[in-house]
Amino acid sequence: MDVKKIKEQLERESFKHVFEWEDAPDIEYQKHSHKDKVVFYIVYGGVTMYFGDKTLEFKKGDRFDVPVGIEHTAKVGNQGCKWVVGEMIEGDA
């Protein structure tokens, strides 16, 4: 995956804050929601997200536009995860 091209695409989509993020294996994110649009691309590893009784798996190459205001949790896979993140509000991801 070309991280530079992903970042340029998110900037063209008017995301105000675009950055790379990396998580160690098996990190768990507690229940939270986002105030505005957040999108991520997985560039390495994977993550599982839980929206109530709905489970979504993401791996290298996947893009996900996180639903605004919907509570969810997440667990990073056993390889860890590297993401490119776009936020409309800095610090919202």
C-alpha positions as CSV (number, residue, x, y, z in Angstrom):
1,M,0.0,0.0,0.0
2,D,1.2,3.5,-0.8
3,V,0.8,5.4,2.4
4,K,1.5,8.7,0.6
5,K,-1.3,8.2,-1.9
6,I,-3.7,7.2,0.9
7,K,-2.9,10.4,2.8
8,E,-3.3,12.5,-0.4
9,Q,-6.7,10.9,-1.1
10,L,-7.9,11.7,2.5
11,E,-6.8,15.3,2.1
12,R,-8.7,15.6,-1.2
13,E,-11.7,14.3,0.7
14,S,-11.3,17.3,3.1
15,F,-10.2,15.4,6.2
16,K,-8.6,18.1,8.4
17,H,-6.2,15.8,10.2
18,V,-4.5,12.9,8.5
19,F,-1.8,10.7,10.2
20,E,-0.3,7.3,10.6
21,W,-0.9,5.3,13.8
22,E,0.4,2.0,14.9
23,D,-0.8,-0.4,17.6
24,A,0.9,-3.3,19.3
25,P,-0.7,-6.7,19.1
26,D,-4.0,-7.4,21.1
27,I,-4.6,-3.8,22.1
28,E,-8.2,-3.3,23.1
29,Y,-10.2,0.0,22.7
30,Q,-12.9,0.5,25.2
31,K,-16.4,1.7,24.2
32,H,-16.4,5.1,22.5
33,S,-17.9,7.1,19.6
34,H,-16.8,9.8,17.3
35,K,-18.2,13.3,17.0
36,D,-17.5,13.7,13.3
37,K,-16.3,11.7,10.3
38,V,-13.3,9.4,10.9
39,V,-11.9,7.0,8.3
40,F,-9.1,4.5,8.5
41,Y,-7.1,2.4,6.1
42,I,-5.3,-0.7,7.3
43,V,-1.8,-0.8,5.9
44,Y,-0.5,-3.7,8.1
45,G,-2.1,-6.3,10.4
46,G,-5.7,-6.1,11.3
47,V,-8.4,-5.1,13.8
48,T,-11.9,-6.4,14.8
49,M,-14.5,-3.8,15.6
50,Y,-17.7,-4.5,17.6
51,F,-20.9,-2.4,17.1
52,G,-23.3,-3.9,19.6
53,D,-24.0,-7.5,18.3
54,K,-22.3,-6.7,14.9
55,T,-18.6,-7.8,14.4
56,L,-16.5,-6.4,11.5
57,E,-13.0,-7.6,10.6
58,F,-10.5,-5.4,8.8
59,K,-7.2,-6.4,7.3
60,K,-4.5,-4.9,5.1
61,G,-6.0,-2.9,2.3
62,D,-9.3,-2.3,3.9
63,R,-10.9,1.2,4.3
64,F,-13.6,1.8,6.9
65,D,-15.7,5.0,7.4
66,V,-16.6,4.9,11.1
67,P,-20.3,5.7,11.7
68,V,-20.6,9.1,13.5
69,G,-22.0,8.9,17.1
70,I,-22.3,5.1,17.2
71,E,-20.6,3.5,20.2
72,H,-18.2,0.7,19.4
73,T,-15.2,-1.2,20.8
74,A,-12.2,-2.7,18.9
75,K,-9.4,-5.2,19.4
76,V,-6.2,-5.2,17.4
77,G,-5.1,-8.5,15.9
78,N,-2.2,-10.6,17.0
79,Q,0.2,-9.0,14.5
80,G,-0.6,-5.5,15.6
81,C,-2.0,-2.9,13.2
82,K,-0.7,0.1,11.3
83,W,-3.4,2.5,10.1
84,V,-3.7,5.7,8.1
85,V,-6.4,7.8,9.8
86,G,-8.4,10.8,8.6
87,E,-10.3,12.9,11.1
88,M,-12.5,16.0,10.6
89,I,-11.9,16.9,14.3
90,E,-8.3,16.5,15.5
91,G,-8.2,14.0,18.3
92,D,-11.5,12.4,17.5
93,A,-10.2,9.0,16.4
